[in-house]
Amino acid sequence: MTDGLTALQERLQYSFSDSRLLVRALTHRSFSADHNERLEFLGDSVLNLAVAHLLFERLRDLPEGDLSRVRANLVKQDTLHRLALGLGLTGVLRLGEGEMRSGGRQRPSILADALEAVIGAVYLDAGHAAADALVRRLFQAVEINPRMQAAAKDPKTELQEWLQGRKMQLPQYRVVGTQGAAHQQTFDVSCDIPERALSQRGSGGSRRAAEQAAAAAMLQILKAKTS
């Protein structure tokens, strides 16, 4: 594992002061109680900010709504999965035995979540500038252009734009429960809009999928109320 972590840091072009953060970022909940989900939560926000900053600089003529769609295209699971494969995260993930047997090392949601956790770990280890620089290196080989605005919106992006267009605060997502064995968990997530006193639930095989389901349910309620 030590050799693998050293090689990963070389690929990241970043050396951790506290290597325990990197180990935790690569640890799935099926392996240990000291897993990467909190780092993933942090890394998701850091990633969105860093990509937003990158797009603000590169796509100077795009309005807010189009920038949001381009960002959604860049931070979606498929993109993060490809980046994680390029970094070789499959070889250094720490998974429980059941998760490994079920193909967890190749599961897109696990790899995407681990990449976000690594970004969160860099942020804790050295601050925003280091995390922002890492995100920029990760996306160097990813084509970024205005045509990406034509990509279909996912429910979370559509809900965010719906609320922003009405000058409302962004939704809040909470994991309210999990079910099943560690290698086959179902997440139950709540999507809350305090301004409207609205709350909708969604479930999925990953936190990300459950959030999308909850956002889709919330959109359905909001559109029904305004139709």
Secondary structure as UniProt FT lines:
FT   HELIX           2..12
FT   HELIX           19..25
FT   TURN            29..31
FT   HELIX           37..58
FT   TURN            60..61
FT   HELIX           64..75
FT   HELIX           77..87
FT   HELIX           89..91
FT   HELIX           97..101
FT   TURN            102..103
FT   HELIX           104..106
FT   HELIX           108..126
FT   HELIX           128..138
FT   TURN            139..141
FT   HELIX           146..150
FT   HELIX           155..164
FT   TURN            165..167
FT   STRAND          172..179
FT   HELIX           182..184
FT   STRAND          186..193
FT   HELIX           194..196
FT   STRAND          198..204
FT   HELIX           207..226
//
